[in-house]
C-alpha cells in the first residue's frame, strides 16, 4: 500500500489473492485436479479448432463460430488459472495493481465476447432452421468474420472503462481480495470512496450486454421452436439435434455467470467460500465442458476426432 499525504494508506500498489478461504491447508492438493481440468480445457478447445480448421467440410458459419468460442475459452481460462495454481502451489499471493487491472479487464472483456459469440451462434441456428434457403447468402464468410471482429470490439469497448474507474479509487481499508483472481465486483469493494459509478456502470454492462444477449438468444429459440413444431418428426429430430450443443453451451455459460453476479450483489460476507467456488466454476467449467459437449453431440466433429485418434493409434502401433 502507498501512504497518502495525511499519513493514511490511500492507494494500492498491489493486492493479496487469498485462494480458497478456509481451505488453505488443502489448496496444494486441490491444485492438481484444477490443473488437470485446465489442461483438458486447453487441449479440448485446441482440438476443436484444429479439427474445424483442417476439415474443409466444417468450414461453415456454425463451426467457425465454434472456433471463436473455443479460442475465447482458452484465453479466459488462461487469464486466471496459471496465477491460481501459483497461489496454491507456491503461495504466490501478491499481484501488482496494474497486473490486477489487466487480468480484470481480460476476464470481463472475454466474457462479453463469449456472450456475443453465443448470440451469433443462436442467430446462425435461427437462419438455418427458419430461413434455410437464405442461410448461405445471409451468413457469408466475410459477414461471419465481421461478426467475430464485432464481438472482440464490443467486449473490449464495454469493459475498457472498468480499469479506468478502479484507477481513480483510493484504497485505505484492505488490499486482500476474496478470490484467486481479480474481478471488478471484488476489487471495487475494497475502495474507501463512493463506488456508485462502478456499481451503476457494472449494472449497465450486465443489462446491455449479457442481459440483452440472453433475451435475444431466448427469443431466437422461441422462433426456432415455432418453426420446428410445424415440421415432420424426422425433420424435428434433425433440427433439435443441431441445436442441442448450442443450448448446452448457453446454459453452461449463463447459469454460473448469473449466479456469480447475484451472489456478489447480495452477499454481505467477504470471507464466504460460495462466491469463490462459483467464480472458479464460472471461469473453468465452460472451457472444460464446451469441447466435450460439441465433441459428443456434433456428429461431424465426433467422427473427425475419432478418425484422428484412429490414425494416431495406427501410427504408434506400426
C-alpha positions in Angstrom: 0.0 0.0 0.0 1.1 3.6 -0.6 0.9 6.3 2.1 -1.1 9.4 1.4 -0.5 13.0 2.4 -2.4 12.6 5.7 -0.3 9.6 6.7 -3.1 7.2 5.8 -2.9 4.4 3.3 -4.7 5.8 0.3 -3.7 3.9 -2.8 -3.0 0.2 -3.6 0.2 -0.8 -5.3 -0.6 -4.5 -5.0 -3.4 -6.8 -3.9 -3.4 -10.1 -2.0 -5.2 -13.1 -3.5 -6.2 -15.5 -0.8 -7.2 -18.5 -2.9 -9.9 -20.6 -1.1 -10.8 -19.1 2.3 -10.9 -21.8 5.0 -9.3 -24.4 2.7 -5.7 -23.0 2.8 -4.3 -26.4 4.1 -6.0 -28.3 1.2 -5.1 -25.9 -1.6 -1.9 -27.6 -2.5 -3.7 -30.9 -3.3 -6.8 -29.2 -4.8 -4.4 -27.6 -7.4 -3.8 -31.0 -9.0 -7.4 -31.6 -10.2 -7.7 -27.9 -11.1 -4.5 -28.2 -13.2 -5.9 -31.3 -14.9 -9.2 -29.5 -15.7 -7.2 -26.6 -17.1 -5.2 -28.9 -19.4 -8.4 -30.7 -20.5 -9.9 -27.3 -21.3 -6.9 -26.1 -23.4 -6.3 -29.4 -25.2 -10.0 -29.9 -25.8 -10.5 -26.5 -27.3 -7.3 -26.7 -29.3 -8.6 -30.0 -30.8 -11.9 -28.4 -31.8 -10.0 -25.5 -33.5 -7.7 -28.0 -35.3 -10.5 -30.2 -36.5 -12.5 -27.3 -37.9 -9.5 -25.7 -39.5 -8.3 -28.9 -41.2 -11.6 -30.4 -42.2 -12.9 -28.5 -45.3 -16.5 -29.7 -44.8 -16.6 -27.9 -41.5 -15.9 -24.5 -43.0 -19.4 -23.4 -42.2 -20.6 -20.5 -40.0 -21.7 -22.8 -37.1 -18.3 -24.3 -36.9 -16.4 -21.1 -37.4 -18.3 -19.6 -34.5 -17.4 -22.7 -32.5 -13.8 -22.0 -33.2 -14.2 -18.4 -31.9 -15.9 -19.8 -28.8 -13.0 -22.3 -28.3 -10.4 -19.6 -28.7 -12.2 -17.4 -26.1 -12.4 -20.3 -23.7 -8.7 -21.0 -23.9 -7.9 -17.3 -23.3 -10.4 -16.9 -20.4 -9.1 -20.0 -18.5 -5.5 -19.0 -19.2 -6.1 -15.5 -17.8 -6.9 -16.9 -14.4 -5.6 -20.5 -13.9 -1.8 -20.0 -14.0 -2.0 -17.4 -11.3 -4.4 -19.6 -9.3 -2.0 -22.6 -9.5 0.9 -20.3 -8.4 -1.1 -19.4 -5.3 -2.0 -22.9 -4.5 1.4 -24.5 -5.1 3.9 -21.7 -4.4 1.9 -19.3 -2.1 2.4 -16.6 -4.7 -0.5 -14.5 -3.4 0.6 -11.0 -4.4 -0.4 -9.3 -7.7 0.6 -5.9 -8.7 -2.1 -3.3 -9.1 -1.7 -2.8 -12.9 -1.5 -6.6 -13.4 -4.7 -7.0 -11.4 -6.4 -4.4 -13.6 -5.2 -6.2 -16.8 -6.4 -9.5 -15.5 -9.7 -8.0 -14.5 -10.1 -6.4 -18.0 -9.2 -9.7 -19.7 -11.7 -11.8 -17.8 -14.6 -9.4 -18.2 -14.0 -8.5 -21.8 -13.6 -12.2 -22.8 -16.8 -12.9 -21.0 -18.5 -10.2 -23.1 -17.0 -11.7 -26.3 -18.2 -15.2 -25.4 -21.7 -13.9 -24.8 -21.7 -12.2 -28.3 -20.4 -15.3 -30.0 -23.2 -17.4 -28.3 -25.7 -14.8 -29.6 -24.2 -15.1 -33.1 -24.5 -18.9 -32.9 -28.1 -18.6 -32.0 -28.7 -16.3 -35.0 -27.0 -18.9 -37.2 -29.3 -21.6 -35.9 -32.3 -19.3 -36.4 -31.5 -18.6 -40.0 -30.5 -22.2 -40.8 -33.8 -23.6 -39.4 -36.3 -20.8 -40.0 -34.9 -19.5 -43.4 -32.7 -22.3 -44.7 -32.8 -21.0 -48.3 -31.3 -17.7 -47.2 -28.6 -19.2 -44.9 -25.8 -19.2 -47.5 -26.5 -15.6 -48.5 -27.1 -14.1 -45.1 -24.1 -15.7 -43.3 -21.3 -15.4 -45.8 -17.7 -15.9 -44.7 -16.9 -12.1 -44.8 -20.0 -11.4 -42.7 -19.1 -14.1 -40.2 -15.6 -12.6 -40.0 -17.1 -9.2 -39.3 -19.3 -10.7 -36.6 -16.2 -12.1 -35.0 -14.4 -8.7 -35.1 -17.5 -7.0 -33.7 -17.6 -9.5 -30.8 -14.0 -8.6 -29.9 -14.5 -4.8 -30.3 -17.8 -4.9 -28.3 -16.3 -6.9 -25.4 -13.2 -4.8 -25.2 -15.1 -1.4 -25.5 -17.7 -2.3 -22.9 -15.1 -3.3 -20.3 -12.4 -0.7 -21.1 -13.9 1.9 -18.6 -13.8 -0.6 -15.7 -9.9 -0.4 -15.1 -10.2 3.4 -15.6 -12.8 3.7 -12.9 -10.9 1.5 -10.5 -7.7 3.5 -11.1 -9.4 6.6 -9.7 -10.4 5.0 -6.4 -8.4 5.3 -3.2 -7.9 2.1 -1.2 -7.4 2.6 2.5 -9.2 -0.3 4.2 -7.5 -3.5 2.9 -5.8 -4.9 -0.1 -6.9 -8.5 0.4 -9.2 -9.8 -2.4 -11.6 -12.7 -1.7 -10.9 -14.6 -4.9 -8.0 -16.3 -6.6 -8.0 -13.6 -9.4 -9.2 -10.1 -9.9 -12.8 -9.4 -10.5 -14.4 -5.9 -10.8 -17.0 -6.7 -8.1 -14.3 -7.8 -5.7 -11.8 -5.0 -6.3 -14.2 -2.1 -6.1 -15.5 -3.3 -2.6 -12.0 -2.5 -1.2 -12.2 1.2 -2.0 -12.8 3.8 0.7 -14.7 6.1 -1.6 -18.1 6.3 -3.3 -18.3 3.4 -5.8 -21.8 4.2 -7.2 -20.3 4.9 -10.6 -18.7 1.5 -10.7 -21.9 -0.2 -9.5 -24.1 1.6 -12.0 -21.8 1.1 -14.9 -21.4 -2.6 -14.0 -25.2 -3.0 -14.0 -25.4 -1.2 -17.3 -22.9 -3.6 -18.8 -24.6 -6.6 -17.5 -28.1 -5.5 -18.7 -27.0 -4.1 -22.1 -24.6 -7.0 -22.9 -25.2 -10.2 -21.0 -28.9 -9.5 -20.3 -29.7 -8.4 -23.8 -27.8 -11.3 -25.4 -29.6 -13.8 -23.2 -33.0 -12.3 -24.1 -32.2 -12.4 -27.8 -31.0 -16.0 -27.6 -34.2 -16.9 -25.8 -36.3 -15.1 -28.4 -34.4 -16.8 -31.3 -35.2 -20.2 -29.8 -38.8 -19.4 -29.4 -38.9 -18.6 -33.2 -37.0 -21.8 -33.9 -39.4 -23.9 -31.7 -42.4 -22.4 -33.5 -40.8 -23.4 -36.9 -39.7 -26.8 -35.8 -43.2 -27.7 -34.4 -44.5 -27.4 -38.0 -42.0 -29.9 -39.4 -42.2 -33.7 -39.7 -40.9 -35.8 -36.9 -37.7 -36.7 -38.8 -37.1 -33.0 -39.6 -37.8 -32.1 -36.0 -35.3 -34.5 -34.7 -32.6 -33.3 -37.1 -33.3 -29.6 -36.2 -33.3 -30.2 -32.5 -30.1 -32.2 -32.9 -28.3 -29.2 -34.5 -29.3 -27.0 -31.5 -28.6 -29.3 -28.5 -24.9 -28.5 -28.3 -25.5 -24.7 -28.5 -28.3 -24.8 -25.9 -25.9 -26.7 -23.6 -23.2 -24.1 -24.2 -25.7 -21.3 -23.4 -26.7 -22.8 -20.1 -23.1 -23.7 -19.2 -22.1 -20.0 -19.7 -25.1 -18.0 -18.4 -26.1 -20.0 -15.3 -22.7 -19.7 -13.5 -22.4 -16.0 -14.7 -25.8 -15.0 -13.4 -25.3 -17.0 -10.2 -22.0 -15.3 -9.5 -23.4 -11.8 -10.2 -26.3 -12.4 -7.9 -24.0 -13.7 -5.1 -21.7 -10.6 -5.4 -24.7 -8.3 -5.4 -26.4 -9.7 -2.3 -23.7 -11.5 -0.3 -22.6 -9.5 2.8 -19.8 -11.8 3.9 -16.4 -11.3 2.2 -15.0 -14.4 3.7 -17.7 -16.7 2.3 -16.5 -19.7 0.3 -19.6 -19.8 -2.0 -18.7 -16.8 -4.3 -15.1 -18.1 -4.6 -16.3 -21.6 -5.7 -18.9 -20.1 -8.1 -16.2 -17.8 -9.6 -13.9 -20.8 -10.2 -16.8 -22.7 -11.8 -17.7 -19.8 -14.0 -14.1 -19.5 -15.4 -13.2 -23.1 -15.6 -16.3 -25.3 -16.2 -17.4 -23.8 -19.6 -14.0 -24.1 -21.2 -13.9 -27.8 -20.0 -17.4 -28.7 -20.9 -17.9 -26.9 -24.3 -15.5 -29.1 -26.3 -16.8 -32.2 -24.6 -20.4 -31.3 -25.4 -19.7 -30.4 -29.1 -17.4 -33.4 -29.4 -20.1 -35.8 -28.2 -23.2 -34.1 -29.7 -21.9 -32.9 -33.1 -21.6 -35.9 -35.4 -19.2 -34.3 -37.9 -16.8 -33.2 -35.1 -17.1 -36.5 -33.3 -16.3 -38.5 -36.4 -13.3 -36.4 -37.3 -11.9 -36.6 -33.7 -12.3 -40.4 -33.7 -10.6 -40.6 -37.1 -7.7 -38.6 -35.7 -7.3 -40.9 -32.7 -7.6 -43.9 -35.0 -4.8 -42.6 -37.2 -2.6 -41.8 -34.2 -3.2 -45.2 -32.7 -2.5 -46.9 -36.0 0.7 -44.9 -36.5 2.0 -45.7 -33.0 1.3 -49.4 -33.5 3.1 -49.6 -36.7 
